[in-house]
Amino acid sequence: MKTKLKVALQTVILFLFAGLFACKDDCPTYYVHPEALAYGAFREGSWWIYQDDSTGVRDCLYVEKVNNYFQESTIDKKCQYKNQVIFSILDSKKNIFPIFYNIHASENITFVGVEYHDTHQYGFWLFGYSGINFTNSEYYNITESYTNFVYLNYTFEKLLKISSKSSLDTNRKAEFWIAPKVGIIKIISKDFITPNISLVEYNTLPYE
């Protein structure tokens, strides 16, 4: 009798474990799309010099560190799926323009954003990328797209102009110019609060 009970308990436990691991195996992992990655992920050693167009003050930004991890979420409270998240955290010599790039994978779209990590924190989503098309939302809209765009002494193979309002503070509005393997080229304030910033010089090491 004890032997039969023991076997029955073992069988129940095996079924439970089998269900648990099957559930985990069925839960997907979403990865950042490589084309979106090029707009906001840079290795240590990358640097940019920007100028505040209102004051003429220049500031040097450099990649302090890169955080690459998987954020766990639940599907109907049954199991966990994982979203890849990559933060390129930029430090600022003069603390004029301290930001970090935020790239976040989801089921169908990779989102690219930028956030300010000063005492008045706010951020902007810049675009979503489906693997085929760039997408718009209530917070961001790609207004123009260029190839071989010439700015100062640089030619950018591709450039997006984006109208965005902050999802953290909708009073914050700006136009962003952004290019792959370079990042932000220009910010034009639309709210009289966000600083007007222009790229002067850069040396980037794309994250792979």
Secondary structure as GFF3:
##gff-version 3
##sequence-region A 1 208
A	DSSP	alpha_helix	2	26	.	.	.	ID=ss1
A	DSSP	beta_strand	29	30	.	.	.	ID=ss2
A	DSSP	alpha_helix	34	37	.	.	.	ID=ss3
A	DSSP	beta_strand	47	52	.	.	.	ID=ss4
A	DSSP	beta_strand	58	75	.	.	.	ID=ss5
A	DSSP	beta_strand	79	92	.	.	.	ID=ss6
A	DSSP	beta_strand	99	105	.	.	.	ID=ss7
A	DSSP	beta_strand	110	116	.	.	.	ID=ss8
A	DSSP	beta_strand	122	129	.	.	.	ID=ss9
A	DSSP	beta_strand	134	135	.	.	.	ID=ss10
A	DSSP	beta_strand	140	151	.	.	.	ID=ss11
A	DSSP	beta_strand	154	165	.	.	.	ID=ss12
A	DSSP	beta_strand	173	179	.	.	.	ID=ss13
A	DSSP	beta_strand	183	189	.	.	.	ID=ss14
A	DSSP	beta_strand	197	203	.	.	.	ID=ss15
###
